[in-house]
C-alpha cells in the first residue's frame, strides 16, 4: 500500500468509527499527520468516487451517503477485517484478476491484498476453462496470501475458500449450497461460484498463493451464455432478489479472514468437517477418469491434505488428487 492509499484508508477508518458524527479537520490532521488542506483534497477525491460529504465550519466533516458501487473506498468503508483488504486494487474492467494479482505479488504486494474487478474479459477457471464475468453481475476477485505453510498444504486453502463461500451463500439464499470437489459451489445442482488457487513456490517454501473467486450474484437466467445456461445459476436466480455487491464482498472477506486465521492456528480439521457437511453427493458412487485409468467408487469425504477420498469395490480407501469426475447426476466437471 503506497502512502496515498494508506492515508485514504486511515481517513476512512477515522470517519467510519464516528457513526456519522462530525470529525474536525484539526483532529484528522493530527491523526493522519497531514495538513488540513490535504484533508480537504482527500475529501474531494472521495466526492469524485460518489460519496456525499458534509463539511461544516467549526464542526468538521462527516460522510452522509456512500455510493452504490464497487471501489477501493466503498469496499474499505465498513470492512470489518484486521488485515485482509487493507490494500485493495479495483479495476472497472480487467482481463483477469488472477493476472493482476500475480503481477502485484511479484512486486511485493502485501499479504491480504485484494484485487476486484467489475468485469473480466478473460476470466478463467480450473483447467483453463473460460469463466463468464459480466459487468456488475458478480464477484470477480483474487486474494494474495503469503502463508507459512508447506506447498503440499496449499490445496487446503481451496477447500477453506469453498466453505466460506458456502456460508456466505447460505446467508442470502434459502436453498443450501453444496460444494463439488474440488472448487465448485452449486445451488440446486447448478454452478454459482468457483475457485481457482494458484501458487508460486520453491520446494519447501511458498512465495505466495493467489485465491481467485468467481461468484454469480445478479445474473438472470437469460444472461448466461447458451453454453452454460443449463449448468449455471446465480444468487438472484435462486432468490428473485437483487443483491448489493459491496456488502457481499465485505462479508466474504470478513468470513475468509476468520476462517484463514483459524486454519493457521488450529489446522485443517475444522475446515474438513465443515467442507464435508456441504459436500455434493457424498456417499454416492462416482466415476473418475485419470490419464491412465477409469474407476468407479464411493465418494466418502476429503483427506487432511485436501484430496478426494473414495472407497473402492475391493474395500480399499484411496486418495484422488486430480481427474475428470462424473457424478451421475446429469452434470460434468
Secondary structure as the mmCIF struct_conf table of DSSP 4:
data_model
#
loop_
_struct_conf.conf_type_id
_struct_conf.id
_struct_conf.beg_label_comp_id
_struct_conf.beg_label_asym_id
_struct_conf.beg_label_seq_id
_struct_conf.end_label_comp_id
_struct_conf.end_label_asym_id
_struct_conf.end_label_seq_id
HELX_RH_AL_P HELX_RH_AL_P1 UNK A 3 UNK A 16
TURN_TY1_P TURN_TY1_P1 UNK A 17 UNK A 20
STRN STRN1 UNK A 23 UNK A 23
HELX_RH_AL_P HELX_RH_AL_P2 UNK A 25 UNK A 32
TURN_TY1_P TURN_TY1_P2 UNK A 33 UNK A 33
BEND BEND1 UNK A 34 UNK A 34
HELX_RH_AL_P HELX_RH_AL_P3 UNK A 36 UNK A 48
TURN_TY1_P TURN_TY1_P3 UNK A 49 UNK A 50
STRN STRN2 UNK A 52 UNK A 56
TURN_TY1_P TURN_TY1_P4 UNK A 57 UNK A 59
STRN STRN3 UNK A 60 UNK A 65
BEND BEND2 UNK A 68 UNK A 69
HELX_RH_AL_P HELX_RH_AL_P4 UNK A 72 UNK A 76
TURN_TY1_P TURN_TY1_P5 UNK A 77 UNK A 78
BEND BEND3 UNK A 82 UNK A 83
TURN_TY1_P TURN_TY1_P6 UNK A 84 UNK A 85
BEND BEND4 UNK A 86 UNK A 87
STRN STRN4 UNK A 88 UNK A 94
BEND BEND5 UNK A 95 UNK A 95
HELX_RH_AL_P HELX_RH_AL_P5 UNK A 97 UNK A 106
TURN_TY1_P TURN_TY1_P7 UNK A 107 UNK A 108
HELX_LH_PP_P HELX_LH_PP_P1 UNK A 109 UNK A 110
TURN_TY1_P TURN_TY1_P8 UNK A 111 UNK A 112
STRN STRN5 UNK A 114 UNK A 120
BEND BEND6 UNK A 121 UNK A 122
STRN STRN6 UNK A 124 UNK A 124
HELX_RH_3T_P HELX_RH_3T_P1 UNK A 126 UNK A 128
STRN STRN7 UNK A 130 UNK A 130
STRN STRN8 UNK A 133 UNK A 133
TURN_TY1_P TURN_TY1_P9 UNK A 135 UNK A 137
STRN STRN9 UNK A 138 UNK A 145
BEND BEND7 UNK A 148 UNK A 149
HELX_RH_3T_P HELX_RH_3T_P2 UNK A 151 UNK A 153
TURN_TY1_P TURN_TY1_P10 UNK A 154 UNK A 154
HELX_RH_AL_P HELX_RH_AL_P6 UNK A 155 UNK A 172
BEND BEND8 UNK A 174 UNK A 175
HELX_LH_PP_P HELX_LH_PP_P2 UNK A 176 UNK A 177
STRN STRN10 UNK A 178 UNK A 180
TURN_TY1_P TURN_TY1_P11 UNK A 181 UNK A 183
STRN STRN11 UNK A 184 UNK A 187
TURN_TY1_P TURN_TY1_P12 UNK A 188 UNK A 189
STRN STRN12 UNK A 190 UNK A 201
BEND BEND9 UNK A 203 UNK A 204
STRN STRN13 UNK A 206 UNK A 216
BEND BEND10 UNK A 218 UNK A 218
HELX_RH_3T_P HELX_RH_3T_P3 UNK A 221 UNK A 223
BEND BEND11 UNK A 224 UNK A 224
TURN_TY1_P TURN_TY1_P13 UNK A 226 UNK A 231
STRN STRN14 UNK A 232 UNK A 232
HELX_RH_AL_P HELX_RH_AL_P7 UNK A 235 UNK A 239
BEND BEND12 UNK A 240 UNK A 240
HELX_RH_AL_P HELX_RH_AL_P8 UNK A 245 UNK A 266
BEND BEND13 UNK A 268 UNK A 268
HELX_RH_AL_P HELX_RH_AL_P9 UNK A 269 UNK A 278
STRN STRN15 UNK A 279 UNK A 279
TURN_TY1_P TURN_TY1_P14 UNK A 280 UNK A 283
BEND BEND14 UNK A 284 UNK A 284
STRN STRN16 UNK A 285 UNK A 289
BEND BEND15 UNK A 291 UNK A 292
STRN STRN17 UNK A 294 UNK A 302
TURN_TY1_P TURN_TY1_P15 UNK A 304 UNK A 305
BEND BEND16 UNK A 306 UNK A 306
HELX_LH_PP_P HELX_LH_PP_P3 UNK A 307 UNK A 307
STRN STRN18 UNK A 308 UNK A 311
TURN_TY1_P TURN_TY1_P16 UNK A 313 UNK A 314
BEND BEND17 UNK A 315 UNK A 315
STRN STRN19 UNK A 317 UNK A 320
BEND BEND18 UNK A 322 UNK A 322
STRN STRN20 UNK A 324 UNK A 326
BEND BEND19 UNK A 328 UNK A 330
#
